[in-house]
Amino acid sequence: MLSVTSLVVQTGQRLLGTAFDKATEQLVETMWARVVEPALERRLGTLNPVAMSAATQSTVEFLCRLAVRVEDLERQVSTPGALMERAVRSPDASATLQDAAVAAARAESDLARDVLVEAIVERLRAEPESEAAVASKQAVEAVPRLARRHLELLGILTLLYAIRPEGLATPPPVGSAAAESPEMRARLRAYFPWLQGALAAYNLTGRMTEREGAHLDSTGVITFGRLYRRDLSRLLTPLDPNRGYRTPEAIATYNQVQQFLGMRGGDGRALVNLWQNGLERAAPTPAGALIGWAVHRHKCGIQPGVVFGDPWAAAESITEEPRQPSAHELAEAVRAEARQTMRAGGEWP
């Protein structure tokens, strides 16, 4: 099996077309020797040599991607090396990095590895015992239990609920100077083309099945309410005229969203179908939103001026009271319970 140094050189050639710089190589080798290698030996050491070689290569690629992200972040702070020092010295951060490395060793796609990278970056940036620290740990634990389709659905959900151009994630008060400023009007003019481009990165066809929703819910990355009704057009309209935002740009954006969702074909029709067949009843948890943010970055790149808002506030603002089930839905629920009982080998009364 090739040495870690050789694997780092090969990974650089594959990802960048050239070798990593010495600082990146040293960072990867430090993480490998001081944190990752012992965990890999302890938890995957019984694999056959071929499988262990593949696991090592996958882990080194994960560490290379992580090193590049950490170096980019540390250039923005006044204490270079602080994030890496936390990964080595903090028991919780170090254990989370070990878990992520083992998950990356088993991952079968670049998408899963990139999600793990972003989860670790968030853990290294987070304050101890903060919500972000807990969410990042839960995300690392969840990724090995999610298929690519699950990750895609989390990316779509997080885009719909929380990812917005800067200034639009949290609407300013109605009638305020900020809501009617030239900067806000320019942001609104650019919003709909951005939204179309972001949605085009995803496969919006199909639906989220009951099985997929139940799996995501049980993994702790979404909440899934059977009887919730949520308004997609309100969700996608940053400054809704129905709430009092009356600038020409706010009204034009509202009309663009309405027209897009009312299309008979294309991404608008596909999104409405997907929303009405599963997504309407789902909202990402903190861990699910972190995963969805990472999925979006994998698909669209790290875009300056695009931020991660508050998906839970967005969900609450467009959620109607749970409605009473229809007779059809009650009958379907009875039939579903009957099928589950029969599959379990029980008797249906």
C-alpha positions, -999 to 999 in steps of 0.1 A, spaced: 0 0 0 13 35 -8 24 58 20 2 86 32 26 111 16 23 94 -18 -15 93 -15 -16 130 -7 5 138 -38 -18 116 -60 -49 133 -45 -35 167 -53 -29 157 -89 -64 144 -93 -82 172 -76 -61 202 -86 -40 190 -115 -9 197 -94 6 188 -60 -6 204 -28 17 229 -13 39 218 16 17 234 43 -13 214 31 7 181 29 20 187 64 -15 195 77 -29 162 62 0 142 76 -5 157 111 -42 149 111 -35 114 99 -8 106 124 -22 123 155 -60 118 151 -71 96 123 -48 66 119 -54 51 154 -92 53 148 -89 36 114 -68 8 127 -91 3 157 -124 3 138 -115 -10 103 -83 -29 110 -99 -62 104 -107 -54 67 -89 -74 41 -59 -56 25 -77 -46 -7 -106 -30 13 -82 -14 38 -62 2 9 -94 16 -6 -105 29 28 -72 46 34 -73 63 0 -108 75 6 -98 89 41 -68 107 27 -89 124 1 -113 135 28 -84 149 48 -70 167 18 -104 184 11 -106 192 48 -71 207 49 -79 230 20 -111 243 37 -93 247 71 -65 267 54 -89 290 36 -107 297 69 -76 303 89 -64 329 64 -94 349 76 -86 348 113 -59 364 134 -46 332 149 -35 308 122 -34 272 133 -62 276 159 -87 254 141 -62 226 136 -51 229 172 -87 224 184 -90 193 162 -60 178 179 -64 190 215 -102 190 221 -114 156 230 -148 162 215 -136 178 183 -109 151 179 -135 123 184 -158 139 159 -130 141 134 -122 104 140 -159 95 134 -159 116 102 -127 99 90 -142 65 95 -174 75 77 -153 89 49 -134 57 46 -167 39 40 -182 66 18 -188 57 -19 -192 93 -33 -175 126 -34 -208 141 -22 -208 122 11 -171 131 17 -178 168 10 -207 168 35 -184 153 61 -158 180 54 -183 208 60 -196 191 91 -161 190 106 -154 226 95 -185 236 114 -175 216 144 -140 233 145 -156 267 142 -183 262 168 -181 270 205 -181 240 228 -216 227 236 -232 251 213 -261 241 190 -237 242 160 -213 219 177 -241 194 186 -256 196 151 -222 190 134 -217 159 155 -252 146 147 -245 153 110 -213 132 110 -232 103 126 -261 106 101 -242 107 68 -233 69 67 -270 62 71 -281 84 42 -282 74 5 -275 99 -23 -312 104 -28 -316 114 9 -287 139 6 -303 154 -25 -336 158 -7 -319 175 22 -301 198 -3 -335 208 -19 -352 213 15 -324 235 28 -323 256 -4 -361 262 -2 -360 271 35 -327 287 43 -303 294 15 -306 330 1 -286 358 -13 -272 380 14 -298 405 28 -328 383 18 -325 355 44 -341 376 71 -366 402 57 -363 437 71 -394 452 88 -423 462 65 -420 499 56 -385 503 70 -358 521 51 -339 489 47 -369 473 29 -371 501 4 -334 509 0 -316 509 -34 -295 479 -21 -326 459 -13 -342 467 -47 -311 455 -65 -311 423 -44 -347 416 -54 -340 422 -91 -312 396 -89 -331 371 -67 -352 352 -92 -324 345 -117 -304 333 -88 -332 310 -76 -337 295 -110 -300 287 -113 -298 272 -78 -328 249 -85 -314 238 -118 -285 221 -99 -310 195 -86 -331 167 -100 -366 179 -90 -385 151 -107 -403 124 -87 -415 127 -51 -404 121 -15 -420 87 -7 -434 78 27 -404 54 31 -379 82 24 -396 106 47 -397 80 75 -360 72 71 -350 109 71 -372 115 102 -358 85 121 -322 95 112 -329 129 129 -324 151 99 -359 163 92 -392 167 111 -421 151 93 -457 162 100 -483 143 82 -510 170 83 -490 202 79 -498 226 51 -471 250 40 -473 276 12 -444 272 -13 -450 305 -30 -448 324 3 -416 305 12 -399 315 -21 -410 351 -20 -385 370 1 -405 403 5 -441 392 0 -465 420 -11 -493 402 8 -474 410 40 -471 447 31 -439 449 10 -451 471 -19 -420 482 -38 -421 475 -76 -393 451 -72 -411 431 -44 -442 429 -65 -422 419 -96 -404 392 -77 -438 379 -63 -452 377 -98 -421 359 -111 -424 332 -84 -461 328 -91 -455 324 -128 -427 300 -122 -447 278 -99 -477 279 -122 -458 266 -153 -472 235 -169 -438 220 -174 -401 225 -165 -385 230 -131 -415 250 -117 -440 222 -123 -415 196 -111 -409 215 -79 -446 220 -71 -451 182 -77 -422 174 -54 -435 198 -28 -470 185 -28 -458 149 -27 -437 149 5 -416 180 9 -446 201 21 -447 180 53 -409 181 60 -386 206 75 -348 201 81 -335 198 117 -303 217 126 -282 186 116 -303 182 84 -299 218 74 -261 216 79 -260 186 56 -283 203 31 -260 234 31 -230 212 24 -249 194 -4 -257 228 -19 -221 239 -17 -210 206 -34 -234 213 -63 -231 250 -67 -197 258 -52 -190 283 -24 -208 314 -37 -198 348 -22 -229 367 -11 -250 335 -6 -258 328 31 -275 303 53 -305 317 71 -329 303 97 -349 274 83 -370 269 114 -382 305 115 -390 302 77 -410 269 83 -429 284 112 -438 315 92 -455 296 65 -470 267 85 -508 266 89 -524 248 118 -526 210 113 -558 203 94 -583 175 101 -577 144 80 -601 138 52 -621 105 50 -598 93 23 -567 100 44 -583 82 74 -591 52 52 -555 52 39 -542 53 74 -563 23 84 -551 3 53 -515 12 60 -518 0 96 -534 -32 84 -505 -38 59 -479 -32 86 -497 -55 110 -498 -83 84 -462 -79 75 -453 -82 112 -472 -115 113 -499 -102 135 -536 -106 133 -558 -78 121 -589 -75 142 
